[in-house]
Amino acid sequence: MLYEEKKHDGTLPIVGVNTFVNPAPPEHHQPMELARATEEEKEGQLRRLADFHARHAAECPGALDELRRVCLEGATSSRP
């Protein structure tokens, strides 16, 4: 309820939900050039993600079971 209240009154800004781009930006507004990742950066990130999945594969089933339990029971997690 607190999350919804903050979202509604704007104290928790969420772009596209309760914060929007000005449809009439100031005249001095300069377009921003987007930065793109190189193929090497993309491949490196995919390798790190695969490594993370491999290192935590044994923990995954237990963590998912606990997440389901917490969601269904409305309890709190025993994990840090």
N, C-alpha and C positions, 0 to 999 in steps of 0.2 A: 504494500500500500504506500509506503514511504517513497519507493522508486516511482510509482505512478504519479504521486503528488508532486514530486520534484520535477518530473518530466512535464506535467501539466502547467505548473507555475513558472517553468523556465529556469529554475535554479540548477537543473541538470540539462544543459543544452545537448541536443542530439540533432546533428545536421540532417535535414530532410524530414525530420519528424516535428520538431518545435523550433528549429532554426533554419532559415531559408536564405538563399542568395538574393541579394537586392536585385529586382528586375530592372531597375534604372540605376546602374552603377555610376559613380561620379565620373566626370569627363576625364580626369587625370588618371583613371584606372588603366594600367598597362596589362595586356595579356601576359600570362605566365607560360614560359616554355616548360613542357613536361620533360622530366628526366626518365630515360628508359634504361632498364638493366641490360647489360650485354649478355650474350649467350653464355659466356663463361660464368657470369654472376648467377644466372638462372640455374645452370647446371650445378654450380657449387651449392646453391640453396637446396636443390633437390637431393644432392648427395648428403648434406647435413640432416635433412629431414628423414631420409632412409636410414641413416646411422642412428638417429634418435629413436625411430621405430624399432630398429633391431635391438638397441640397448635396453629398451623398456618392454619388449614383447612379453616377457614372463609376467610383468606386473599388470599388463593390460586387462586380462579377464577379471581379476580381483577388483581392480579399480572400477571397471564398468559395472560389476555386480553391486559394488557399494554405491555407485552413482544411482543405479536403479532403485536401490533400497531407500536412499535418502530422498529421492524424488517421490516415491510412492508413499513413504511414511511421513514425509515432512520433517524428518529428523535432521540432525547435524552430522557431518562426517567426522570420523575419527582420524582422518588423514590430516597432515599439516597443510 
